[in-house]
Each structure stands twice: as C-alpha cells, then as structure tokens.
C-alpha cells in the first residue's frame, strides 16, 4: 500500500508551503544518513557537552531499512531540494516500528517532525498495523512529549547491554553442549530449508506477539550479508533464533556484533537454551575478529534480562519503549526474548 505523502507541508503558523514530505529515493540515501547523524550528534552534544566522534557508535540505520521497506522511509525537503529531516518506519508483519526520526537542529520546532511522523502513521494505517512501537530517550522530555501527542505511551525500560569477548575463554575448551542442541547459521541452509525455517520462526514470534513476522529482517541480513541469523536446533526442530548484525554496513556498532532480535520457542523456554544461543552469537563475533557483543533487552522480559546479566553483560545505556495499538500489553514476562525497537 502506498500513502499519499508527496504534498507540501505548512510552517507552525499555517503559512504558505515551505516543506514537502515525500518518500526516500535511492539518490537520497547518503543525505538522509548525514541528516540523521547531524541531528542526533547535536542532540548528544547538548546532553553531555561533547560531540561523539561516531554517532550511534558507527551503526548504520538507513540503507538496508530503505531496501527492506522503501514505502516506509520519508524525507522533509525544502523548496530548493535541501533535505532537512527524515523518518524511517518498517513493518514486522502486523507490528509497525518507527525510528529513527530526525530533523536538523535549525529546522526544529516548526512541525516538520510531526509531518514526518504523520506520514509514518499513514503508512502503518494503510498496512493495517495492529501495534506500533518505538524506543526513545527516557531523559528527554521533548522526545517523550513528541510521541505522546500521537498516542504512544511509555511502557517499560530498554537496556542496551554489551560484553567484551574474552579471547582466552573462547579459545579454551567449550562447555558440554546440552544433548541434541546445536547452533546453525541460516546462511548455510539450502533455499528449500530456509523456507521451512522461516515458517518456524514465524510460529515462534507469533506466540510472543500476535502477527509479528521477522521474515524481511532475516532476508535482508542474509541477502546483503549484513551478518547472519543463528538457529538453535534440537534435532531437526528450530527452537530459537537470533538475528545478528556485523559491521561495517549494518546496525552493529564498530567492532561489535549486534543482536537485533533473539527469541526462544515458548515450548522450550529454558534459560540454558538462551545461554546456548548467546554462546553462538559470541562465537560468531569472535570468528569475525570483533571485540564485543551488543544485546538489547526490554526489561519486562525479566528472565531474559537476568540471564544476560548472569552471562556477564553490562548495561551501557537505557531507553524507553513506547507503544500504541490494540495489543500494547500482550507480552508474557517469562518469554525469552531480546529485541530492539530502535
């Protein structure tokens, strides 16, 4: 479905058209990345007093999301063609996720962000999203109020954790694996087997969030070699998976492997299964000569969060998850899920 967004916007006083909201084109991608990094660089500098050398630690959020969901990516453009704002939205089945949304500092407080968010909401509505969500900064009243105006409610704390890899530990003897459990890479499967696996992944995600579908995320990581999806198998049955990004052209920060979403089948909801999948992620990172692993955790999933801490992961920073829709309180706290809605 395509939203009608190629329209001029108005300034905050409703005066003559100044800004046009339109979809991102291929030729915009580098400019969109620059706008997002410049806007967030200014934000971080205002918060801590110094500008980060690399915004988001070198993680990239534009190119592959545009390839995955081109109809959900928007820019705000001045009459002379200058891009002054951008927003990205993706559909995970019936779940819509927003972010990042950015407007250049000198163009803020002119309703440009609202116009971009409205375009994202129209995209969600036309794709019949039953739930929309995002993650933003809990210490920023401006961000919280901005999304609250559109019906998003703060729901819980998200922690982004990391663990430095111990080379000696990884090189040493491996602990005995649980009988019958193994980790396999999605990229090594034949196409017919990939289709079978995708059906199982959909069943896993549909349990902890009705209608959630990570197929496009897994396919874009595989197709663009942004990393890999690890599968936890018990015999021929897939009982868990982890979508992993590796640098330099993905959402992984420089020098790190990054888990976008990890889930264990509800029928095999044991912390040792989560431990086994995390061990596979760490081995993937070590094989790529990376120094650490970055894993998000929505703290509502308390068992999963505690398992991360027990494995030696430390909290780097916090965010807040915000939601709107019919299923906003659908989660089960005992589910073994680690996910990121940034």
N, C-alpha and C positions, 0 to 999 in steps of 0.2 A: 504494500500500500504506500502511496506517496502523498505526503502532506503538501498543502498549498502554502509554501513559505516564501516564494520569490515575490516579496511585497515590501514596500518601503515601511520603515518604522517612523515614529514620531519622537521628538525630544520630550523631556519631562514636563514641558508646558503645553504639549499637544500642538506644537507649531509645525511648520512645513516639513516635509520628509527630509531627514538627514541621513538615516541609516537604513540599509536594506539587509534583511535576513535572507540568506539563501543557503543551499546545500554546498558542501565542500566539493571542489573539483580536484582532479589529480594534481594540477599545477599549483594548487593552494597549499599542499601538504607541508612544505618547508616553512612557509609563512605562518601557518597555523601553529606549528611546533614553536616557532620563535615567539608568537604572541602569548602562548600558554606559559612558556618558560619565563618570559619577561614579566608577565603579570604576577606569577607566583614568586619569582625572585624578589620583586618589590614587596610582596606580602611578607615573605620570610625576613627580609631585611628590616621591615617595620617592627616585626615581632621580637627579633633577637638583637638588632642593632648592627649586624654584619650580613653581607650578601653571601649566600652559599656559592662555592666555586662551581658546583654542579647542582642545578635544580632537580629535585627528586633523585639525587644520587646517580644521575646518568640514565635513569629509567626512561623509556620512550612509550608514549601513550597514543600516538596519532595514526601512524601509517597503517599498522595492521588492523586497528579498530575500524579505520575507514574502509579497508578492503573487506572486512568481515560484515560491516553494517553501513554501507555508503549512504543509505537514506536516513540514517540517524545522526549524521555529522553536519553541523551548521556553522556558518560564519556570519559575523556582523561586518558589513562593508560600507565605507563612506562613499560619497558620490564620485570621488576621484579614484576609486578602486582600492583604497587602503583598507586592509583587514584590521579591525580594532578589537575584535572579540571572537570567541569560538566556543562551541559546546559539542560534546560527544555523548551519544546515547546508544545503547545496544539492547537487543532483546535476547534473553536466555529463555526461550520457549515463551511462556506467558509472563515472565518476570522481566521488567524493564529496569536497567541500571544506568544512571546518569553520572557522567564525570569523565574528564574534568570540564568545568565551565570557567572561562576566564575572560576578562575584559581589561584592556590596557589601562593603567592607573589614571591617566589624564582623561579617560573617557568614562570613568565610573560615575555612579550617582546620576546617570542620565537615562535610566530604564533600559539600557542595552542588555544587561544581564537578564532582566525579566523577559525581554523579547526572545532571547535565545532559549530560555527555559520554557517559554510558551511553545516554541517550535518543537522542542523535545517532547513536551506533553502531548501535542497533537500527533506526533509520531507514535507515541505509546497508545494513544486512544485508537488510532487507525489500525494498530496491530493487536488491539484488544488485550492489552496488558492488564492482568488482574492485580498485580502488585508492582509498585515502583519503589526503588530504593537508591541510596547513595551513602557515601561516607564523607564527613567533613570535619572541620577542626572544632573540638568542643570548647576551646578557649577563645573563639572568635564570635562574638555576638552578631556581627554583621552577616557571617555565613549562616548562622542558625536562623536568624530572622528572615533572611532572604528565602530560604527553603520553606520555612514555616508558612509564609504567605501563600504558598502553593499547596498547603495541606500536608506537608511532610512533618512527621512527629519524631523527635529524638527518642530512640528505643533502647539503646544499650551501647556499652563501651566496646570499641575495637582496639586491640593492641597489635602493633606490628613488632614481631619479635625476630631475633636473629641469633645465630650460633656460629662461633668461629670453629672451623674444622681443625681437629687435632690430627695432624698427618700421621703421627706415630700410632694413634688409636686406630685410624683407618687402615694403616698398613699391617697392623698386628692381626693375630688370629681372630676370626669372626665368631661371635657367639652362636651357639647352635640354633638353627632356624626352627621355628615351630613346624612339626611334621606336616608335610603336604602343602605348606605355604611358600610361595615364591613370588618374586617381583619381576615383571617382564615389561619391556618397552613397547609402547604402541607402535612406534615407527618400524619395528622389526616384523610386524604381522603382515600376512598376505591380505589383499583387499577384501576378500570374502570374509576373513576372520575379523577384520576391522569393522565391518558392518554388524557382525554378531556382537562384538564387544560394545559397540555404540548403543545397541538395544539394551544391553545390561546396564550400561552407565545411566541411560535414561530411567530405568526402573529404580536404580539406587537414588538418583536425585529427586525423582518424583515422590519418593517416600518422605523425605525431609522438607520438601517444598513442592506442593502440588503444581504441576505444569512446568517445573524447572527443567531446562534442557541445555546442556553444555556442548552440544554437538559442534556448533560453529566455533567455539573456543578451541576445542580439541583439533578440529580440522585445520584451523588457521595456524596453530602451533606446528602441526605436522607438515602442512603444505609449504609454509615459509621457513621451515626448520628454525623456529624461534626457541626451541627446546625440545621437550618430549612429554608424553603423558605416561606415567608409570601405572601399571596394573598390578594389583595384589590378587594373586590367583590361589585358589585352593582346588587342586586338581585342574579341571578344565573350567571351573567356575570363577568368574571375576567377582571378588568380594570387596573390592575397594579400588580407588584410582586417585591419582594426583596429577593435575595439570601444572607442569613446571616450565618456567621461562629461564633462558640462559642469555647472558649478554652477547653481543652489544646492541642488537636491534630489537629488543623486546622490552617488556615491563620490568625486567630484572635490573637492579642497580649494578653499577660497575663492580666487578669482582665477586658477584654473588649469584647464586641460584635463587629463584623466587617461586614460591608455591602460590598459584592463582586460586586454586580450589582443590581441596582434598576431602574425600568422603569415604566412609566405610559403610557397607551394606548393613541395614538395621538388624538383619538376621545374624550378623557376625560382629555385633557391637561389643568388642573387647579391646581394652587399651593395648594389649600386646599386638593386635593387628595394626593399630595406629602406629605403634613403635616400629613395627616391621616396615611399614610404608615410608615412614620418616627416615629410617636407615637407608632405604633405597634412594630417597632424594639426596641424602648426604653422599652416598656413593656416586650418584650421577654428577654432583657438584665437584667432588674430588677428581673424577675422571676428566672433567673439563678444566682442571687446574684452577678452580675457584677457591677463594679463601673462606667463604661463609655461606650460610643458607638463611634466607629471609622467609618467614612464615607469618601470615596474619592470623588472628584469632578473634572471633566475636565471642566475648566472654559469657554470653548467655549459654553457649555450648561449654558448660563448665568442665566436664570431664576431659574434653579435648584440650581445653586450655591448660588444665592442670597437668596433663600428660606432656604437653610441650615444655612446661617449666621443669618437670621431673627429668626431662631428657637434656636439660642444660641450656634451653633457650632463654634469652633475657629480653625484657621489654625495651624497645628503642624509643617509641613514641606512641601516643594514643590518638584515636579519632572517635567519632560518634556515628553510629548508624541511624539513618532517618528513613522512614517508610511512609507510604500512603497506599491505600488499596483495601481490598476485601479480606485479605489473608494476613494482616500485619502481625498477628500473634500466633502464627501457625507452628512455629518451631517447637521441637522437643529438646529440653536441656540435656538429655542423655545421649543425643545423637553425636557421633564422632565426625564432626565437620569442621574444617578450617577454610574460611573463604574470605574474599576481599571484594568489597563493592566500591573501591576507589575508581 
